[in-house]
Each structure stands twice: as structure tokens, then as C-alpha cells.
Amino acid sequence: MKAQEYANSFFDAVKRSRNDDEVTKAVHNILIEFMEEGRDLSIARKVETDSATIAILKEQSAKWRAFARIVNKKYGVFLIKTNGFKEYILSKLPVLTGKL
């Protein structure tokens, strides 16, 4: 999916949200979709090396930054951290520090 498609999905979820917790859950759900897309890319590309995995993570991180810029621009506030995907990955896999 493209960043704009993720943003549109997020906007739809926000419209349905009744409180801040549901908006937070919408961000979480988008993050899960990004992770699933990364997994699907790994399978489709038959990734077997660390460098190929890192390339996909970098690709997803760049897409997250684009998604965040779209969302933040629409709302006029810093709602989504532009480096949020990268920070999440590094929080789970600190061994990748300096590689993303």
C-alpha cells in the first residue's frame, strides 16, 4: 500500500473514533499493517539475508515518514512521529541500531 492509502485508512478510523484512546488504537493498527506489509514483502522477495531485511525495514520506514507527513499536514499538528516506525523497530531489535 502507498503512504496516502495508509493515511486515508487512518483518516477513516479517526472519523469513527469517539475518544483519544481510539485514535491511539488507529495509529497502532496502522503500525501493525506496516509490519504485515514488511512481512509480505519479505516473503514475496524471498528474503534470506540480513541486508535484504534491513532494506525492507528502511523502505517501510520511509513510507511511514511519508504517511506521518500526510497526516500531520492534514491536522496541522504533530500527531504522528515521523521516525515512529524506526523507533519502534529499534525498540524491539536494538541490534539494528545504526543500520536503519
Order of alpha helices (4+ residues) and beta strands (2+ residues): alpha-alpha-alpha-alpha
